[in-house]
Amino acid sequence: MYQAKVYITLKDSILDPQGTAVKGALESLKYQNIPELRIGKYIQLQIDETDLSRAESQLKEMCEKILSNPIIENYRYDLSEG
Amino acid sequence: MKYGIVIFPGSNCDQDSFYGVSSVMGAEAEMIWHKDHHLGQYDCIILPGGFSYGDYLRAGSIARYSPIMQEVVAFANGGGLVLGICNGFQVLLEAKLLPGAMLQNKHVHFICKSVYIKTHHSNTPYTNALKEGDILEIPIAHMEGNYYCDNSTYQRLKDGGQILFSYCDAKGNSTDEANPNGSLRNIAGICNEKKNVLGLMPHPERALESMLGSEDGKRIFESIRSHC
C-alpha cells in the first residue's frame, strides 16, 4: 500500500483571486509582512499497489487526467509506502 | 429539429433548457441521463447549466468523465452541434472539446445578473441569425466564468473567428467595467475550429420571453434552427 499526498497549485502566471482576498484579510488584521499568499488544493489518497514505480506512474496519470488541470495548475506529490 | 439535453447529477438548468427549446422555440427535445452509453438521433446536444457533481475538484471536471460524455465527444468530433451553457461550457473545457480553462470570478463572488454580449461572427450555426456587432441582453449566473487561455491559444481563437461573444456595455463597448468576471479579453463564448461546438457562459435559455426581461436568447436558438 502506498500513501500519496498531492498538492495542486495555480501556475505562477495565473491570478489567484481567493489568495488575494485572504492576503487582504491578513493585512486588515495588521499582518503587513505577507508579500504573497496563494491557495491550492491538498488531496490525500491511498494506492493499493506493491510496486513503487507502478504506483508513481498511476499517480502521475491521475494527476494529469483529472486531479489537476494542466492548463492552469501545477501539481507535486509525496509518495511513501505505508 | 430535435435537441438532446444531458442531465448530470447537480444540473439545474436542464428543465429550463427543455422548456425553452420545446415550448418557446417549438423544437422536439429529450432528456438524456448522464449514465447512458448510447446517444439517440439529435440535431443538437445541450450540456445545461448547474453544478454537476457539486463542482467538486473543478467545475465540470467530474461530469467530463460521465459515460454519456464519450458519446457526446464522438458526436462533436463527427460534426454534431453541442451547446454548453455555463456549467456545460465548463464541462466542454474539461473535456477538451474547447481550449482554455475557467478560473474563479475575479472578485470571488457568485454573480447572477443580466449582462450585454456582443456578437463577433455570424458565419456559425449559433450566430447565423445575428449580424456582427449585434448586442444581446442575456443573464449570467456563475462562480467560475473567468475564462483563461495562454497567448498563443487566444491568438488562434481570434484568427480562427472562434470568439463568438464578448461582454460589453449597452452600447457595445468591450470595457473592463462591462466584464463581470475578469474573463480574458471579455470572452463570454467561444466555439471550436469546426464551429459546431459552442461554450457560452450567459444563459440564452433564460432569455426567451419578454416577461422574464429579454427575448434575445431566441436569436441563438433561431440560428441553430436555421442551420439544422
Interface residues (C-beta under 8 A of the other chain):
Chain A: L10 I14 L15 P17 Q18 A21 K41 I66 L67 N69 I71 I72
Chain B: L57 R58 S61 I62 Y65 E94 G100 A101 L103 Q104 N105 K106 H107 V108 N146 Y148 C149 D150 G182
